[in-house]
């Protein structure tokens, strides 16, 4: 699995758990930490945990 595929899986996990403001950002060449960031908003800490669990 390449990094884009992993990022897309995380993105889809956010959508499946009803996250809002879901964004997939390519940061290749801007940082050595990651190639992509997946950012979203959760309405509660319970929802945030569910999103994180689904993305793993």
N, C-alpha and C positions, 0 to 999 in steps of 0.2 A: 504494500500500500504506500503510495507516495503522499507527500504532505498536503497536496491539494485535495486528494480524495479523503484524507482524514479530516481536513477542514470542512469539506462538504458534508460529511457524516455528522460532525458537530453542529453545523448549521441546520441540518434537517432535524436533529434532536431538539434544538431550540424551538423550531416551528411545531414539532409534534407535541411539545409540552406547553404550547400556547404562550411562548415568550413574545414580547413585543419589541419593536425597534431592532430587529435582528440584522446584523451587518457582518459581512465577511470581507475583511481588509487584507490585501496583499501588502506585506511589508518586507518582501525580499530585497536585500540590498540596503535597507534602512536600519536594520538591527541584526545582530548575530543570534538573538534569542529565539526567533521564530521566523517562518516564512509567511504565516497567515495568523491573524487574530480573528476570533469569532466573538462578537460582542452582542449582548442582548439585555433586555430589561425584564425582571421578574417582579410580579406583584407582591410576593411575600417570600420569607426565608424558606418556607416549605416548598414553594414552587422553584426557587433557586436550587435547592438540593435535588429536586426531581429532575431538573434540567441537567445539572452536573452529572447525576447518576446515569441518565440516558445517554449523555455524550461520551461517557467512558465506554 
